[in-house]
Amino acid sequence: MRWFLYLVRTEDNKLYTGITTDVERRFHQHQSGKGAKALRGKGELTLAFYGEVGEHSQALRLEYRIKQLTKRQKERLVAGDGSFETLLNGLKTG
């Protein structure tokens, strides 16, 4: 089964990080208020980024690493600076 990591941007410009096997389904859950409690009542949500990770265990580890990043580092990830691939390769080699 393929796992994906995704970032959702809230109306107040915060980034929420999560993992799923179906990005579109999960994003719609968040939009309808049936997803994570952290996103409920946060206004309009936009899918800022997603990328395929691989196995569930890798997705969990990458989610943890990304949650440790600063806002600036997460914004670089969203901008597509190559940091996602670097983080993903770090999981596979480390």
TILUM-336883 format. One record per residue: residue in one letter; x negated, y, z negated of N, C-alpha, C in turn. Coordinates in steps of 0.001 Angstrom, whole numbers. Layout:
<atoms>
+---------+---------+---------+---------+---------+---------+---------+---------+---------+---------+
| residuo |     n_x |     n_y |     n_z |    ca_x |    ca_y |    ca_z |     c_x |     c_y |     c_z |
+---------+---------+---------+---------+---------+---------+---------+---------+---------+---------+
|       A |       X |       Y |       Z |       X |       Y |       Z |       X |       Y |       Z |
...
+---------+---------+---------+---------+---------+---------+---------+---------+---------+---------+
</atoms>
This chain:
<atoms>
+---------+---------+---------+---------+---------+---------+---------+---------+---------+---------+
| residuo |     n_x |     n_y |     n_z |    ca_x |    ca_y |    ca_z |     c_x |     c_y |     c_z |
+---------+---------+---------+---------+---------+---------+---------+---------+---------+---------+
|       M |    -834 |   -1183 |       0 |       0 |       0 |       0 |    -883 |    1252 |       0 |
|       R |    -520 |    2218 |     811 |   -1290 |    3470 |     911 |    -795 |    4468 |    -128 |
|       W |   -1724 |    5076 |    -824 |   -1409 |    6105 |   -1814 |   -1929 |    7452 |   -1332 |
|       F |   -1204 |    8494 |   -1691 |   -1551 |    9856 |   -1305 |   -1647 |   10731 |   -2542 |
|       L |   -2522 |   11697 |   -2474 |   -2600 |   12744 |   -3480 |   -1983 |   13989 |   -2850 |
|       Y |   -1234 |   14758 |   -3627 |    -599 |   15962 |   -3086 |    -657 |   17088 |   -4100 |
|       L |    -571 |   18323 |   -3588 |    -483 |   19509 |   -4422 |     740 |   20301 |   -3998 |
|       V |    1544 |   20681 |   -4977 |    2740 |   21486 |   -4753 |    2502 |   22863 |   -5360 |
|       R |    2812 |   23890 |   -4583 |    2668 |   25265 |   -5061 |    4020 |   25756 |   -5573 |
|       T |    4009 |   26323 |   -6786 |    5232 |   26878 |   -7359 |    5392 |   28326 |   -6916 |
|       E |    6558 |   28883 |   -7197 |    6846 |   30260 |   -6817 |    5859 |   31247 |   -7460 |
|       D |    5376 |   30919 |   -8669 |    4412 |   31799 |   -9337 |    2962 |   31429 |   -9021 |
|       N |    2754 |   30699 |   -7906 |    1445 |   30402 |   -7333 |     616 |   29396 |   -8134 |
|       K |    1236 |   28594 |   -8973 |     517 |   27533 |   -9672 |     509 |   26299 |   -8782 |
|       L |    -495 |   25447 |   -8979 |    -606 |   24225 |   -8200 |    -406 |   23007 |   -9094 |
|       Y |     525 |   22150 |   -8706 |     812 |   20912 |   -9416 |     202 |   19769 |   -8606 |
|       T |    -482 |   18855 |   -9264 |   -1126 |   17732 |   -8604 |    -404 |   16440 |   -8945 |
|       G |    -173 |   15606 |   -7937 |     465 |   14318 |   -8166 |      31 |   13293 |   -7140 |
|       I |     460 |   12035 |   -7352 |     175 |   10961 |   -6411 |    1488 |   10247 |   -6086 |
|       T |    1541 |    9643 |   -4915 |    2744 |    8947 |   -4463 |    2403 |    8048 |   -3280 |
|       T |    3332 |    7171 |   -2936 |    3201 |    6376 |   -1716 |    3979 |    7001 |    -570 |
|       D |    4815 |    8000 |    -877 |    5639 |    8656 |     144 |    5727 |   10152 |    -196 |
|       V |    4904 |   10943 |     436 |    4799 |   12373 |     119 |    6118 |   13097 |     371 |
|       E |    6738 |   12846 |    1492 |    7979 |   13553 |    1829 |    9081 |   13251 |     811 |
|       R |    9253 |   11969 |     472 |   10270 |   11589 |    -504 |    9997 |   12234 |   -1855 |
|       R |    8745 |   12187 |   -2279 |    8395 |   12735 |   -3595 |    8583 |   14245 |   -3635 |
|       F |    8208 |   14940 |   -2560 |    8372 |   16387 |   -2517 |    9855 |   16759 |   -2594 |
|       H |   10698 |   16005 |   -1890 |   12142 |   16267 |   -1947 |   12684 |   16016 |   -3356 |
|       Q |   12131 |   15033 |   -4042 |   12532 |   14800 |   -5437 |   12192 |   16021 |   -6285 |
|       H |   10998 |   16546 |   -6107 |   10590 |   17744 |   -6857 |   11518 |   18917 |   -6538 |
|       Q |   11815 |   19117 |   -5262 |   12667 |   20234 |   -4864 |   14072 |   20132 |   -5456 |
|       S |   14563 |   18911 |   -5600 |   15916 |   18724 |   -6113 |   15969 |   18670 |   -7637 |
|       G |   14815 |   18829 |   -8298 |   14778 |   18818 |   -9760 |   14716 |   17436 |  -10363 |
|       K |   14514 |   16416 |   -9533 |   14452 |   15042 |  -10030 |   13026 |   14512 |  -10102 |
|       G |   12053 |   15378 |   -9903 |   10653 |   14981 |   -9978 |   10101 |   15287 |  -11354 |
|       A |    8885 |   15713 |  -11395 |    8190 |   15997 |  -12650 |    8850 |   17141 |  -13417 |
|       K |    8918 |   16994 |  -14715 |    9488 |   18045 |  -15569 |    8730 |   19355 |  -15423 |
|       A |    7427 |   19252 |  -15173 |    6592 |   20450 |  -15053 |    7026 |   21363 |  -13911 |
|       L |    7746 |   20819 |  -12935 |    8163 |   21620 |  -11780 |    9618 |   22069 |  -11844 |
|       R |   10347 |   21587 |  -12794 |   11767 |   21959 |  -12897 |   11904 |   23421 |  -13299 |
|       G |   12749 |   24134 |  -12577 |   12993 |   25533 |  -12883 |   11870 |   26463 |  -12479 |
|       K |   10970 |   26020 |  -11622 |    9826 |   26836 |  -11211 |   10073 |   27583 |   -9915 |
|       G |   11313 |   27625 |   -9459 |   11635 |   28362 |   -8242 |   11317 |   27556 |   -7001 |
|       E |   11121 |   28274 |   -5907 |   10855 |   27619 |   -4627 |    9499 |   26922 |   -4661 |
|       L |    9479 |   25689 |   -4181 |    8256 |   24897 |   -4135 |    7817 |   24723 |   -2689 |
|       T |    6509 |   24687 |   -2481 |    5977 |   24391 |   -1152 |    4912 |   23315 |   -1293 |
|       L |    4872 |   22438 |    -306 |    3840 |   21418 |    -280 |    2570 |   22077 |     243 |
|       A |    1583 |   22221 |    -624 |     371 |   22954 |    -265 |    -680 |   22070 |     385 |
|       F |    -713 |   20781 |      -7 |   -1764 |   19897 |     479 |   -1376 |   18462 |     219 |
|       Y |   -1790 |   17564 |    1105 |   -1749 |   16139 |     794 |   -2810 |   15422 |    1611 |
|       G |   -3283 |   14310 |    1076 |   -4278 |   13507 |    1765 |   -4196 |   12072 |    1317 |
|       E |   -4505 |   11170 |    2232 |   -4472 |    9753 |    1918 |   -5677 |    9380 |    1069 |
|       V |   -5416 |    8604 |      31 |   -6479 |    8217 |    -892 |   -6860 |    6758 |    -719 |
|       G |   -5894 |    5876 |    -654 |   -6178 |    4440 |    -567 |   -5372 |    3699 |   -1605 |
|       E |   -6071 |    2985 |   -2470 |   -5418 |    2171 |   -3488 |   -4954 |    3003 |   -4681 |
|       H |   -4021 |    2437 |   -5445 |   -3445 |    3129 |   -6607 |   -4510 |    3548 |   -7613 |
|       S |   -5448 |    2665 |   -7909 |   -6475 |    2995 |   -8906 |   -7329 |    4175 |   -8445 |
|       Q |   -7644 |    4234 |   -7158 |   -8403 |    5367 |   -6624 |   -7574 |    6642 |   -6720 |
|       A |   -6289 |    6534 |   -6410 |   -5410 |    7703 |   -6468 |   -5337 |    8254 |   -7883 |
|       L |   -5237 |    7374 |   -8864 |   -5198 |    7820 |  -10263 |   -6486 |    8532 |  -10665 |
|       R |   -7618 |    7970 |  -10255 |   -8905 |    8589 |  -10601 |   -9072 |    9944 |   -9925 |
|       L |   -8670 |   10028 |   -8646 |   -8794 |   11301 |   -7928 |   -7842 |   12345 |   -8499 |
|       E |   -6634 |   11926 |   -8851 |   -5680 |   12851 |   -9469 |   -6278 |   13435 |  -10748 |
|       Y |   -6887 |   12610 |  -11563 |   -7511 |   13078 |  -12804 |   -8615 |   14084 |  -12497 |
|       R |   -9465 |   13758 |  -11530 |  -10574 |   14669 |  -11177 |  -10060 |   16015 |  -10692 |
|       I |   -9035 |   15988 |   -9864 |   -8516 |   17244 |   -9317 |   -7845 |   18070 |  -10409 |
|       K |   -7196 |   17419 |  -11343 |   -6580 |   18152 |  -12448 |   -7624 |   18834 |  -13325 |
|       Q |   -8866 |   18388 |  -13258 |   -9949 |   19003 |  -14018 |  -10554 |   20216 |  -13307 |
|       L |  -10229 |   20389 |  -12024 |  -10789 |   21498 |  -11256 |  -10184 |   22831 |  -11683 |
|       T |  -10911 |   23894 |  -11419 |  -10384 |   25236 |  -11654 |   -9390 |   25580 |  -10550 |
|       K |   -8618 |   26623 |  -10762 |   -7655 |   27084 |   -9745 |   -8394 |   27422 |   -8452 |
|       R |   -9518 |   28076 |   -8579 |  -10307 |   28464 |   -7399 |  -10743 |   27226 |   -6600 |
|       Q |  -11186 |   26194 |   -7302 |  -11608 |   24966 |   -6631 |  -10420 |   24279 |   -5954 |
|       K |   -9264 |   24297 |   -6607 |   -8065 |   23716 |   -6005 |   -7656 |   24493 |   -4760 |
|       E |   -7796 |   25808 |   -4801 |   -7455 |   26631 |   -3634 |   -8386 |   26320 |   -2464 |
|       R |   -9654 |   26050 |   -2748 |  -10586 |   25668 |   -1683 |  -10175 |   24330 |   -1077 |
|       L |   -9722 |   23430 |   -1925 |   -9227 |   22138 |   -1458 |   -8044 |   22334 |    -518 |
|       V |   -7094 |   23171 |    -923 |   -5913 |   23474 |    -104 |   -6333 |   24110 |    1219 |
|       A |   -7352 |   24949 |    1177 |   -7822 |   25644 |    2381 |   -8535 |   24708 |    3354 |
|       G |   -8859 |   23497 |    2906 |   -9488 |   22521 |    3792 |  -10975 |   22700 |    3962 |
|       D |  -11667 |   23001 |    2872 |  -13112 |   23242 |    2953 |  -13953 |   21962 |    2954 |
|       G |  -13311 |   20806 |    2979 |  -14047 |   19547 |    2985 |  -14226 |   18940 |    1609 |
|       S |  -13780 |   19637 |     562 |  -13979 |   19125 |    -789 |  -13149 |   17869 |   -1066 |
|       F |  -12012 |   17698 |    -368 |  -11205 |   16489 |    -561 |  -12005 |   15260 |    -138 |
|       E |  -12620 |   15344 |    1025 |  -13427 |   14231 |    1525 |  -14605 |   13962 |     590 |
|       T |  -15216 |   15013 |      78 |  -16332 |   14859 |    -856 |  -15875 |   14142 |   -2117 |
|       L |  -14744 |   14566 |   -2679 |  -14211 |   13918 |   -3880 |  -13840 |   12469 |   -3597 |
|       L |  -13229 |   12223 |   -2467 |  -12810 |   10880 |   -2097 |  -14034 |    9970 |   -1891 |
|       N |  -15038 |   10464 |   -1208 |  -16254 |    9682 |   -1015 |  -16956 |    9403 |   -2333 |
|       G |  -16893 |   10362 |   -3258 |  -17470 |   10153 |   -4587 |  -16819 |    9012 |   -5326 |
|       L |  -15522 |    8833 |   -5131 |  -14811 |    7715 |   -5752 |  -15254 |    6385 |   -5162 |
|       K |  -15446 |    6369 |   -3860 |  -15784 |    5124 |   -3180 |  -17217 |    4682 |   -3452 |
|       T |  -18111 |    5648 |   -3674 |  -19511 |    5298 |   -3913 |  -19830 |    5233 |   -5404 |
|       G |  -19020 |    5887 |   -6221 |  -19323 |    5929 |   -7647 |  -18389 |    5082 |   -8369 |
+---------+---------+---------+---------+---------+---------+---------+---------+---------+---------+
</atoms>
